[in-house]
Amino acid sequence: MGILKRHPEAFHELFSELLKKFKNSAPNPGHYALAGLEKEGYLKSLITQNGDNLYQDAGGSSILELHGNAFR
């Protein structure tokens, strides 16, 4: 049994803090470089385990998020 079922309040508090950190984050040079490669046609899509929207915020659009997206 996972933390969500055992301690839903604690999970909600932890996840809320994580979302705040995501919302306050900004793309780094790596995100912009990958988005630039996509725009130039060198990168067809990006596969990631992150669901933080930083690649999209940098201008990338073709992305496969293996674990989903924290904002959807």
Secondary structure, DSSP 4 states (H G I P E B T S, - for coil): --HHHH-HHHHHHHHHHHHHHHHT----HHHHHHHHHHHTTS-S-EEES--SSHHHHTT---EEETT--TT-
